[in-house]
Amino acid sequence: MPRNNKPTISSIEYDLISNNRYKYSQEDVQFQTYLIKNKMISDQLDEIREDLDFAIRLIKRA
């Protein structure tokens, strides 16, 4: 449910999963949610994804 006319992370994730069953992995949902939440539209999505994956790997090591 949107809060202050902005979608919440959980509402974005729910919409992605319910409208695209079995299409996305957990990482795909998180990445798409990040893009939507931050209103990112770019032709450099692969580079952004690599940077995000790298950051996640660093966090998991800690």
C-alpha positions, 0 to 999 in steps of 0.5 A, a space after each residue: 500500500 503506497 504511503 504518502 502517494 509513494 509506493 513502499 518497498 513491500 508494495 513494489 515487491 508484491 506487485 512485481 511478484 504477483 504480476 510476474 510469477 516465476 519470472 524473477 529471482 530474489 535478486 531480480 526482485 530486489 534489483 527491480 525494486 531498487 530501480 523503481 524506488 529510486 526512479 532510475 531509468 538508464 541505459 547502463 542497467 548492467 553496470 548498475 547491477 554489477 555495482 549492486 551485486 559487488 556491494 551485496 557480496 561485500 556485505 555478505 562477507 562482513 
